[in-house]
Amino acid sequence: MTKHKPLTLILITLLLLAGVTAALEITDTTHFLHRDSSPTTKTTDQPINYSPATDEEKADSDSHKVDSSNNQNQNTDGNGGTTKRQVEVTLTGSHTNTSNLYVNGYVDGIVEDGGTCTVTLKNGSSVVTRSRQGVSNATNTTCGQTAIPLASLRAGTWQATLSYSSATSTGKSPAADIMVE
């Protein structure tokens, strides 16, 4: 009886291996038994390039962004010309330190550099504006933090809006109250 024990172990091991292989094939985890021979499947022996993008690659990417955004939301002026498209501007919040009020926001619907973000604060007849350049990021254009010196603001509630303007786009956020102490 002891002579059959090694043979039994070998058979059990082979059966387990066959079962695991069959399960992997059925779940399409491996391709031991069937290979994809479709002509659209290509393999390449070229290594993956992990180096930073070249200036040419960045310029090509930026031109695709501009082409894509220029094809969206185009408005015509009725005379065959185009007008600036409307974009959604969001004032996300504000905070102060000992010397400045900072107003934050972004622009949806456009990914571009070079537009102008303008914060306008109104309190009665007093109006204070500050502008800065918008900066593209992966999904929108950020206005970042616009700094307004507290010395230029009197205490009280100010109505704040954030507007954006570029060669192709324009928009303005709804007004938000900001308390200055």
BELSUL-V590068 format. One line per field, one symbol per residue. phi: phi as a letter, one per 30 degrees, with the letter a starting at -180 (. if undefined). Layout:
# BELSUL-V590068
phi->???
This chain:
# BELSUL-V590068
phi->.ddddddddddddddddddddddddddidbbdcbcdcddddbcbcddddcddddedddddddddddeddddchdcccjcicccdddbccbddlaabbdbbccccaabdjabacjdccbcccbbicdbbbbbaddbdbdbacccicccbeddcbddkccdcbbcbbbdcbaabdddbdbccc
